[in-house]
Amino acid sequence: MKPATQWMLALLWAALLAALGLWAAQRLEISGDLRAFLPAPETPAQRLLIEELGDGPGSRLLLVGLSGADAGELAAQSESLREALAADPLIEFVANGAASDLAAIPPQLLPYRYLLSERFDDTPLDAHTLREALNARLQDLGSPAGALVEPLLPSDPTLEILHLAERWEPANGPQRLHGVWFDATGAEALLVVRTHAAGFDPTGQAQIVATIEAAFEDAAGDSGSRLTLTGPGAFSVEIGNRTAKEAATIGAIGTLGLVLLFVFAYRSARLLLLGVLPLATAGLAGFAAVAALFDGIHGITLAFGFTLIGVAQDYPVHLFSHLYGRHAPATTARELWPTLLTGVISTCIAYLTFFVAGVDGLRQLAVFTIVGLLAAALATRYLLPPLLAPRADDVGQARWVRACARVFDRVPRPRPVALSVVAVLALAVVVLAPAPFWENDLSKLTPVPEQGMRDDMRLREALGAPDVRYLMVLHGADEQAVLAASATLLPALDALVDEGALGSYELAARYLPTVEVQRARQARLPTPDALRTALDTALLDSPFRADAFAPFLADVETARTAAPLVAADLAGTPLDAAVSGLLLSGGDGATALVSLGGLDDPQRVADVARAHGAELLDLKTTSESLVSAWRGGVLLSLALAALLLAATVWVSLRTPRRVWRVLLPMGLTLLLTLALLRGAGIELTMFHLVSLVLAAGLGLDYALFFERASADRDEHLRTLHAIVVCSSMTALVFGLLALSSIPVLRAIGMTVTLGVIGNFVFAVLLAGHAGPARTQAA
């Protein structure tokens, strides 16, 4: 085939890949919800945890601190920031303690204050009560609070609005300076923001963080004040940005290194460019397969999937290293295909078993990898050879390859006894190392910077924000049942706050009484005529005009005759932000949540919860049980994969000695890698496990190709060239990942790098000496 035709075909191939990528990108939404990598919950506590991780009020809470200027300036910036954020559709609720926050009842619900307030449960709304209220208002109007009271007086002479707002304030809420929240030192203004986007929605949270930062810049001007922003959403954005930055840096360095290595190995720009096509085919085919089978793709699947496609880089390298003399590229590809196909099928089988784990994220990862590897292998076998020209030289005869072969030939082959001793010692380290074997803490999968954690703890303590670990739960038949049950908790929770076992709490019953309680309060409200008479009596000898209180009379009558409020009526109001996240309804009943802050005595709080039919959940313990269940599924998958992989190799080689020589390097490497990680005190996560599967797939390829070439010295040299190039490229990329400051990337990089080194060494040592070279025309 003429070179011009070959280049036209290569460009056509690239164009088809670009079209495939565009199609997949338009269909697929990238998700950052970590729940995709967790198994299906089995217990009520686990189901609640899964819901809270993504959509619970705690996951959607952002804490804001303004510092670096005088208190008056910070207060003005806080109010400016609150006003800007309150108008943003991305934000559900924002509060800074200002007076505008106190009247959290919107106009259409204002009459319901008489059904939400408990003050008239024992005291009738009669002439005596109204007279006392009007006398108190006269005093208020002559005080500094007069400007706040005067607008409320015609419709609310008893100030039920302010009473409710005070009752809804956290027990240990922050102090107010200049009308807004400040920390105890008065040096930092405080705000709370609740977002519509879930905590693990990276796109939504990134938009919100950008909105807050832009609004702060407008409010701060040149004052020199500083913004501190914490919470799950802010942390996920920071970690995502840091991960992307490091990945880009590592990718740039790795790409340069790979190009230099490729040029050194083949001295051909043509092969470098053509070698990219199977890799691009692998990545885009995997991406398109996930787009066709799933509604979205997790960011971890995408990032780790492209990392796993690194196995596919070996396929064109093997083909390039075996091109020599008059051998047509198609002939070389056909000769390599049985060995290559065995490795591909074995690796795909390993990932196919991830479907057994019952985790959606792992299913995506399996689809991505299996389709990608098969596409790369088929592209190398059928699409790449027509684009290649025969090579005049034989890279296996390069001076450095022959020098490496002589060194490896002189290394004594380990005896079975020595290998047994190594295996026993490694197993002993794996079993007996003092560090915990598994890392069960979900927070370690998305680690928060240390300074961020300190800032978050400081702001939470200053604001009395809910604890992210503990949650009190009540279950019932329906919304009204759990509201009634949680209302009985109020005195007990207040007592816990008084004795210091609890700093603060939030529950829906503080804001929304049951329908039964509201109807009882309606029955105690006076009729229009009775209320008019009581008001006229209270106004005797009063400076207030009788007609000034018409809005008050109308509101009471509306409250007396309206349908009681339920949670659905609060949608779109500020009260919804306080109630909806704490009152959950489902097919199997309803659940009331009690968020807790400043929990100093968990055992005492748990005892009180049990005494009132509630349960104190430790979400950390629950998450660990969920991770443990996930790990069990993955380990089952890996055990099944090992059996299927061994069966595949047996079908291919059919000789016990040859099968043993292929599987032994992989098995020893797996054991030694685990021993090194355990010996270094590293607790294993799901990323270590999946990385071990990747390392095993690489090791299988090395051993299979060495076994194929064991009878021919020249073929052995070409195979050695290919495997040195493959392992060097893989070790370079994953070695850079091992240097990352991101624990997840570091875990992947370290595990695969150790696996690559171990698999290469054992494959060389256990492959046996190659046979004599065949005579060939060069």
Buried (B, 14 or more C-beta within 10 A) or exposed (E): EEEEEBBEBBEEBBEEBEEBBEBBBEBBEBBBBBBBBBBBBEEBBBBBBBBBBBBBBBBBBBBBBBBBBEBEBBBBBBBBBBBBBBEBEBBBBBBBBBBBBBBBBEEEBBBBBBBBBEBBEEEBBBBEBBBEBBEBBEEBBEEEEEEBBEEBBBBBBBBBBBBBBEEBBBBBBBBBBBBBBBBEEEBBBBBBBBBBBBBBBBBBBBBBBEBBEEBBEEBBEEBEBEBBBBBBBBBBBBBBEBBEEBBEEBEEBBEEBBEEBBEEBBEBEBBBEBBBBBBBBBBBBBBBBBBEEBEBBBBBBBBBBBBBBBBBBBBBBBBBBBBBEEBEBBEBBEBBBEBBBBBBBBBBBBBBBBEBBBBBBBBBBBBBBBBBBBBBBBBBBEBBBBBBBEBEEBBBBBEEBBEBBEEBEEEEEBEEEEBEEBBEEBBEBBEEBEEEEBBBBBEBBBBBEEEBBEBBEBBBBBBBBBBBBBBBBBBBEEBBBBBBBBBEBBEBBEEBBEEEBBBBBBBBBBBBBBBEBBEEBBEBBBEEEBBBBBBEEBBEEBEBEEEEBEBBBEBBBEBBEBEBBBBEBBEEBBBBBBBBBBBBEEEEBBBBBBBBBBBEBBEBBBEBBEEBEBBBBBBBEBBBBBBEBBBEBBEBBBEBBBEBBBEBBBEBBEEEEBBEBBBBBBBBBBBBBBBBBBBEEBBBBBBBBBBBBBBBBBBBBBBBBBBBBBEBBBBBBBBBBBBBBBBBBBBBBBBBBBBBEBBBBBBBBBBBBBBBBBBBBBBBBBBBEBBEBEEEEE
